[in-house]
Amino acid sequence: MLRAARRALPWVRAEARALVCGPAAGAAAGPQLTLRPLGNGLLLQAVRNYADKKPVTQSSQMDDLPSSMLLKDYQNVPGIDRIDDIVKRLLSLEMANQKEKMKIKTEQLLNKMLINPEDTKSLEARVTRLTVKIHNYEEHMQKHRKDKAHKRWLLMSIDQRKKLLKKLRQTNFEVFEKICKDLNIEYTIPPRYNQPTHRRWMAKKAFCIKVFQEKQKLKKLKKQEAELKNKETKKPKSQESLV
């Protein structure tokens, strides 16, 4: 009891000082303090009133899709307009799962960029599909921040898209610019890989350079000796011819 009273005493003093000096002193001291009864009401516990964290509302990529739109498998069915409204609602995006919504969103983006929806091999189609998948992972991570599996899949998809964008930039720059503009992708050129220099590696490199220079000197000396021998052998032949 005495220990709890000693711990609560500084907070009580701070609260009393704030009440005496007015609101300016309380604002200078920091967050507001409130006194709550502890246990049977004999002691008071000081509690700081921190601001509550407001949830961040992020716009979804599915917001532009109308909820009354039919699923992809039922859009071209003959006589679909004559069925009951309840059945239409069951077959619409309002009751669809995330996988069906992603299919329609992917098809919408492919049609927007004049790409065949059945195309799965071209670089621009693969980048578009990966972008829809990345946005879906980002929305999931906003709700479930501790989901390590989805975070890993998100990073893998981003790396794969970077690789495809780099290849597309090298092969067709106009299509690359168009896709980055339509999909709101900010592409940054990756920096060159620089190997960190260690003392052992520097000493080894210096030794290799020294060995190479010594070898070049030996080659030069051998070449000079061979030239001198050739000159010496040519001189007696020329003297014999004169005689």
Secondary structure, DSSP 8 states (H G I E B T S, - for coil): -HHHHHHHHHHHHHHHHHHHH-HHHHHHH-S-EEEEEETTTTEEEEEE------------TTTTS-TT-B-GGGTT-TTGGGS-HHHHHHTBGGG--HHHHHHHHHHHHHHHTT--TT--SSHHHHHHHHHHHHHHHHHHHHH-TT-HHHHHHHHHHHHHHHHHHHHHHHH-HHHHHHHHHHTT--------------HHHHHHHHHHHHHHHHHHHHHHHHHHHHHHHHHHHHHHHHHHHH-
